């Protein structure tokens, strides 16, 4: 695995200790983001098979490529959390931790004596991020929740697709990812409050459906004020004109966002339709929105006569926001991704070199980085337990009993 051995800038979360109790995406991705910026993340996994993500999607020698990316910079500790001895180990870890991140169904950790009330007694300065389908309170809190359900309940799935077809998924686990981002924001806010406001920790309650609902723009105000229910609109952006996907010669498509007033005029000049750019009906977005079919037809007629690279060249010269629809192959070959270190090469166990996504966001003085890829199951168990003061004999007993 690749690790940094050369002199590098400091990491902003160096010294922050995180305990991850969870599997799959929402909770673990949140701790992954913290780990990319220097936090010491101890990922607790079951001793038998570990996080199910280890075997999701494309595998290399039995391990998911997704696992290597999402679990970078983490240390893996195996614990059978149903065993009281494992629960005590978690409590020992929590005494020195800054953050605990968990995404069990509400009430699960409480059954093991590891809920917020218990852990905050051990460490009053603790920040605990609790990610679940429906939150820690409310009539739905005990329901099982996955990202796909959250996307549906939060309003996103209904808007995704074309009006004459069933709703479709976005293509990635966007509900989980949004919840992860809110979890990180909440953790950092709570840590800031703790550090400047008296030293007291708190828990952060992140519901997957609320993470989705939180980015739904004016969905509810529009309904509340006017009774308007936003519907699926396919590739267009309703009420913002022109902003759509247009066909190019050769079967490819271009995205054009020409909805600024001056941008629209430049776009019309670029496609040879200056009379539309100077038409007073289209001077502002509200007028253009009333004639979206006419304007989309004019733009589509022009794009369909030209190859995608030629369309992009003309629009770039006219300073009109536009772009292709990238596949993984397109991203991998794009020089801008490379120039901004968004494609990183790392070596997997066995010697295969594989590219992984870079770290976001870019910090000027203390940028995050990949120090190592996702660890083997239990790779750091003995190291972590020894750090708690356990001798080899006790560790061996725990291993023989299946606790680790």
N, C-alpha and C positions, 0 to 999 in steps of 0.2 A: 504494500500500500504506500501511496505517496505521503510524505510528511515534510514539513518545513524545517530545514536545518540551517538555512541561511539567516542572516540578520534581517528582521522584518519589523514594521511598525508595531506598537503595542495594540492589543485588542481591547475594545472599550468595556467589555464585560469580564475581563480577567479578574479572577478572585470571586466571582459570583458562582454559588453552588446551587445546582438544580437537581431535584429528584424527579424522574419521570415515571409515573405509574399509569400505564395505558398502552393501547395497541393501535395499529393501523394508522390513521391519518391525522385527525384533528388535534389531539393532544400531542402526539409525537412530532408533528410538523412544527408546532409552536416551539417545542424545546429545541428542535433542529435549528430554527432561526437564531435562538439564543446561543446555541453552540457555535454557530458560524461566526459570532462576534465575541467569542472567548469564554463563554460560560462553561464551567465544568459540569457537564450533564451526565448523571448516572442513570442509565436506562434500566429499569427493573423488568426482567422477562421471566416467564415460566421456564423451569429447567428442562421440560420435555421438548417442546418445539419452538419456544420463543414467540416473538411477535409474528402473527400470520403474514405480515407484509413481507417477511423473508421469502415467501414462496408465491408472491403475487406477480402476475404478468410475465415478462420475459426473464428467464433465468440464465445464469452462467454458473456451471458446475453446481447446480442445485440451489443457488442463492439469487434472489431477485436483484436485477440492476437498479430497480427503484429503491430497494433497501439500502444499497451502497450510497445512493444520493441522499435520501432522507435522513439517514442515521449517521452522516458524517460528523466527526468530532465528538461522538458520544462514547462513553464507556458502558459496557454491557455487564450487568450483575444479574445472575439468575437467582430467583427466590420463589418458593412455593408459598404464595401469600396467604393461603388458607392455614398454614402451619403457624402456631403462636411464636415459634422461634424466629421465623422469617418476619413476622410482624414486629418483633422486638428489634430486629436489625433495622427495619425501616425507621422505627422511632429513634434509634441511635443515629442514623443518618440525618434525620430531620433536625436533631439538636444543633447541627452545624450548617443547616441548609438556609439558603435565602428564599428559594422558590420550590414549591411542589406543583407539578402539573399532572392532572389525572383526567381520564375520560371514561370512567366506569359509569354504569347506570346509577342514578342517585340512590343512596342507601347502602351500596355495596361496601364501600370503605368503612362505613359506620359499623357494619356487621363484624368487621375485622378489628375494630378499635382504632381505625386510622382515619376517621373523619375529621372535619375541621375543628370541632370542639376539642377532640383529644390532642390533635397535633399542635394546635395553637396554645394549649396548656404547656406542652413540652417546650415550645419555642414561640414566645409572644410576638417576636418580630417577623414571623414567617408570613410569606405571601403564598397563597394557594390558588392556583388557577383550576377551576372545575368546569370541564367542557362536557356537555351532555346534549341529547337531542332537543329537550324541551326546557331545560333549566332545572334548578334545585327546588323550585316551588311551583305552585299552580296545579290545576286538575290533570294535566298531561305528564307530570314529571316522572311518573313510573313507567311510561311507555318506552319501548326500545326505539332509538332514533338513529338513523343513518343520514349521510349527507343528501342522498337522493330524495328522501322524504322531506328533509328540511328545505331543499330547493323548491319542492312542490308546495309545502305549507307556507313558505315565506314569500311566494308570489312569483318567483323567477321562472319556474317550469312552464307556467301558463302562458308566459310571454315569449317563449322560445320556439321558433319554427314559423311555419306559414299558416295563414288563417284558415285554409281549407284542408289542413292536415292535423293529426294529433300533435300535442306538444312533444318536444324532443329534449334530450339532455344536452348540456353545453358541450360535452366532449371530455371534460376533466372533472375531478371531484371538487367543484368550485365551492360547494357548501362547506365541506370540511376545511378547505384552504382559507375561506373567509373567517371561519370560526378560529382557526389558528392565528390569523393576523390580529383579530380582536383579543385573543388570549395574550399575545405578546404585548399589545398596547396596554391591556389591563395590568399585566405583570409589571411593566415599566412604570406606569402611573402609580401603582401601589408601592413600588420600591421607592419612588421619588417622595411620595407622601411619608413613608416610613423614615426615610433618611433626613428629611427636612422638617417633619412635623411631629417629632416626639418618639420615634422608634417603634411604633405599634404597627403590626402587620394587619392584613385583612385577606378575605378571600374574594376572588373574581369569578362571578357566575356567568359563563358563556353558554348560551343555547344556540345550537346550530341553526334553527329556524330563524332566530332573531338576528344572527349574523347575516343571513341572506336578506331578511326583511330590511335590515339597516341600510342596504345599498339600493333600495327600490325607488329612489328618487322621489318624484311627486305622485306616486301611485295612490296613496291614501288621501292627500289633500285634494287631488282632482276628483276623487270619488265623493269625498265628504262635502265639497263645495258645490259640485255640479251633478253628481250621480254618474259621472263618466267612469266606465270600466275599461282600462287599457287592454287592448287585444294584441294578438300576434300579428306582426307586420312583415315577417320574412326578413329580407335583407335591408329594408329601408329603415330610416329613423323618423318616426312619425312626427310631423310638425316642424321638422328641420330640413330645409330644402335648399339645394340638392345635397343629399347624403345617402349614397346607395352603392350597390354592387353592379357593375356594368360589364357586359361580355366583350371580349376582345377577339380578334381574328385568331384562329388556331385553337379555340376552345378554352382559353384561360380567362380570368376575370380580374378586374381592377376595382379597388375601393376608391371612391372620390368623395371628399368632404369639402364641397364648395359653398358652404352655407353662410359664410361671412359676406357682407354686402360687396366689399371691394374684391374679395376672392371670387365671388360669383361673376363679376364683370370681367376679371382676368380669364376665368374659365371659358366664358362665352367667346372672348376674343381668340383664345387658344384653339377652340374647336371650329372656328370660322363662322360663329353666329353672333357677331357684334350687335345685331339689331335686338337680340334678346337681352343682352347686357345693358342696353340703353333704354329698354322698354320700362316706362314708369311703373307698370304693374308689378315688376319684379325687382324694384329698387330695394325692397326690404323683405325679410323672411316671411312676414305674415302674408304678403301678396304672393310670394313664390309658393307658399304652402297651399294656396288655393288652385295652383296650376301645376301640381307635382307631376301629373302624367305627361303633360306637354314637355316640361323641362327634362324629365328622365328620358323621354323618347328622343329628344334632340341629342342628349349626351350619349345615349346608347347607340344611336345611329352612327355617331362619329367613332366611338371606341370600337364598334364591331368591324370597321373598315381597316383597322390597324392592329399590328402585333403588339403584345403587351409591352415589350421594351420600348417601342416607339411611343406608345401612349405615355408611359412614365417619363420618358425624356422630354416630351412636349410639356407635360404638366409641371415637371420640376423646373423647367426654364421659365414657366409662367408663375412660379411660386404658388401653385395650387396643391394643397395637401392631398396626397394620393399614395397608394401602395399596392403591392401584389398580395395575394393570399398565400402565405408560406406553408409548405409542408416541412416535416422534420429535415428532409434533405436540403431544402432551401435555406433553413436556418443554419444548418451545419456548414454550408458553403459561404455564408454571407460574411464579407470582410468587416462589416460594422460590429457584428457580434464578437468577432475575434479581437478587434481593436479595443473593445471595452471589457475584455477578459470574461465574456459571458459563455465561452466554451473552454473548459479546463480538461486537460489530459491527465489521467491517473492510471496506475497499473493495478489490476486486480490480482488477487491470489492466483497463482498459476502463470502469471506473466502477461496476460492479455491487457493491452492498452485500450482504454475506453474513454470517450469524452463525456463529461458531465456538465450540467449547467453551472454557471458562475454564481457568485454571491451578490445579492441585492439587499439593501441599497448600497451605493458607493459612498463611503465616507472619505473625506479628503485627508484627514490626519490619522484616523484609526480604522482602516478598512478591515472588514471581515475576510476570512479566508478558510479554505479547506485544509485542515491539518492532517486528517486521515479520513478514510472512507468508513462506511458502516462496519462495525466490528463483528467478529465471529461471536456466536452465542456463548455468553458467559466468559468472554475473553478476559475481562478485568475483575472477575469475581474474587479471586484470591488477593489480588492487589488491594481492592476496596476493603475487604474484610480485615486484612492485615492492618490497613490504615485505621480501623476501629479498635485495634489492639488484640485481635484474635490470634492465637497461636495455631501452628500447623495441625496439632492434634484435634482441636475443636473444629477447624475447617474441615478436616477429614471426616469427622463424625457427621457434620451437617451434610456433606456430600454423600456419605454412605446411607443416610436416612432419607435422601431425596429432597431435602430442604433447599439445597442449592444445586 
